[in-house]
Amino acid sequence: MIDDEKISNFHKLSFEEQAALTGQTSALFIADGFPFNATLSLKGLNVDSLMKELIRELHERRLCLKTQRVDAHLRVIIANLIKGEEVYQHRYPYYSRTPTTYKYIRRYNPLNISFRPLIACADALHKAGFTKNYKGFYKRAYKQGKQTRVIIKNNLFILLEKHKVNKDDLFKIPIDPIRLKDINGRLTDYKDTDATNKKRKIIEKHNQVLAKSNIVLTRKTNYGPSRVIDFSNTSYHRIFSQNSFTLHGRFYGPWWQSLKSDERKHIKINGESVVELDYGSLHVHLAYSKLGIDYGRDNDPYSIEGIDTKYREVIKLATLTSLNMKNAKYFSQTMTKRLQEDGLYIPNVPYNDIKKAILKKHHPIKEFFFSGVGLELMYLDSCITEYIMKKFTTQKIPVLSIHDSYIVGKSYKKLLVEIMTSAFRYHKLNSIPVIK
């Protein structure tokens, strides 16, 4: 029998009660999560004393006895729990219990965190009552799921307070900023070349400038339960895809990339207010540039004669989606999903008509539509970003990139325009977009 009172107060129920009421796993209801970080650990004399007591207690309970490198794995787990509580304000780390997730690649795994000891330590903490695991799930039919969540319990809080271990004891080991993913989207190893070493050096020098800069957000934002912003993340890394260093290559990492556009204007760099500039319709111009065609600046690529201007954002998304997709088979379904995600969904949009209109408008580059050229265009825009980073780094001036937009102190606005323009000339791209 369904308890009407419980239903009316559903949000007040424990994760277990919500799961029992709906027949779902508890992990489904833990929204405030963040991905487990295998490079985050703890150090210090107070940490050493904590680990001795914790491991002794686990041994006395005959837990984790046969696991190698118990100390290292426990430190990583507890570090993530502390960060969730003290840095992320009561959020919970989630981790995979799939062995392939922890494939050993030293380049990305400096602490040598591996599947068996991690799972053994996580389970030991759970069985000892220091944590609570909420098992993850995956529904193949919907291709949706959640990884296992782990929540700190009072017994561990007591130990942390006893040994005075807190967020000040956290430390993160940096990993290689040049990262390569395979065709399945998993990080994979590679042999370093002069090219990868050069790319790495550019990022590292830029990150050094950022580390020496005072970059702050002057106004609080409404993060919401699904947003996690770690203001200690100020370093970039670069991700390449499909086993190729000429695909994707965009820059990721710093906390300002998590902000919405209207939030970024409240950033200050070294006490100075900022300005943000970006390239208008960048990927369209890059596609034309690949064929040596100058599209021009006067013709809006997302405005089509005969189609109401209220559909401009739809046309923009449709154009970019068409460049990214490898075929047109699921174009309408993909558009519906993305418009819903972006809050732009309009019922009964004639997607096929819009698609035909886009192909007609941009017939000079028709070969790129539904060709999967998107990753190549991303690589080109990442090379532009690399050029801009390098130019500013040479002058020891911080520049914050959000893919095709760039943030600098207001006094450097003119310099930014000059460098953004010269980036196209340097890469011999003759369709230069409007900088706005």
VENBEL-V777132 format. One record per helix or strand of 2 or more residues. SS is the DSSP state (h for helix, s for strand). FROM is the first residue (numbers start at 1). TO is the last residue. If there is no record, write none. Layout:
# VENBEL-V777132
SS & FROM & TO
SS & FROM & TO
This chain:
# VENBEL-V777132
h & 4 & 8
h & 10 & 12
h & 15 & 22
h & 26 & 29
s & 33 & 35
s & 40 & 42
h & 45 & 60
h & 70 & 87
s & 92 & 95
h & 99 & 102
h & 115 & 127
s & 131 & 134
s & 137 & 139
s & 144 & 146
s & 148 & 152
h & 154 & 163
h & 167 & 169
s & 170 & 172
s & 178 & 181
s & 187 & 188
h & 194 & 211
s & 215 & 217
s & 237 & 240
s & 248 & 252
h & 255 & 258
h & 261 & 264
s & 267 & 269
s & 272 & 279
h & 282 & 290
h & 309 & 324
h & 331 & 341
h & 351 & 361
h & 363 & 368
h & 374 & 394
s & 400 & 402
s & 405 & 409
h & 410 & 426
